[in-house]
Amino acid sequence: MLLDIDQDRACTVQFAAEFLGVTEESVLALIKQGVLPASNINTKPDAQRPRWRILSSDLGRFLLKTRHYVPTDAPKARRAKATQKDYFA
């Protein structure tokens, strides 16, 4: 998917969930919390459910906003030495 504003497209909740690798419920929770911008395209006044659309550029901004950086000079975690049992002794 292109994350270019000039090539923007409206994505469904299902597509956004697949793209982010989460459930649709997680995407809906992000929308409800106001973390992920979305538009309700269901224009019927008596609509039972909203029909959300998320711009691909907003998905890109969400990923950039939630990205974590690991400092390059951070010490590497050391693994504890595994103890081996000698079953044949």
N, C-alpha and C positions, 0 to 999 in steps of 0.2 A: 504494500500500500504506500502511496506517495503521501508524505507529510508536508507537502508544499502548499502554502496558502493559495497560490494561483491555481493549483490542481485540486482544490478542496472538494470533498464529497461528503454527503450525509451518510452516516453508518447507523445500522440498527444496534440495539442493545446486544443482540446475539453476536453480531460481528465484533463489536467492541470487546465482549467477553472473550471470544476466541483469540482476538489480537493480543489482549493483555494476559491471557492465560488464567483467567479467573471465571467464576460462575456469573450467570446473568444477575443473580441476586446481589452479588458484590458490586456489579456495575450500577444497579438500581440504588444500592445504598450510597455509593459515591455521589450519584446524582442528587439523592435526597439530602445528603450532608452539604451539598453545594461545592464539593471538591471537583467534580467533573461537570462542566457546563453541558447542557442539553436543551433541546427544544421539544415541546409537546406539539406534534403536528395533528393531533386529533381535535378537529375544530367543532365537533358536535357538542352542543351545550349539555346534552344528557349522556355524555360518554361515560361508560363504566370504568374504562382504563385509559391512562395516557398512552400515547404512541410516541416514544422518545426517539429522537435522532441526535447523534453526536457527530460533530464535524471532525474529520480526520486530523485537522490541524489542532483541535482541542485535545485529541488523544496524544498527539506528539508533545504538546505543551505539558500535559499531565505527566507523561513519562520523564520529561526533562526536569519538571518541578520536584518529582519524587526520587530522583536519582541520587545515589550516595557515592561519594568518592572515597577511595582508600588511599591515604598518603603513600607515596612511593618510598619514603624513608621509614615507614612503620616496621617495627621488628616482626619477623615472621613467627607465627605460633609454632612452638615445638611440640612434637608428639611425644607422649610418654612411651618409653621403651616397653615393648610387649614382652611379657615374661613367657618363656616357653617351657612347657613341661616335657620331661623326657619320659615318655610312656614305655620305652623299650629298655630302660635301664634295669 
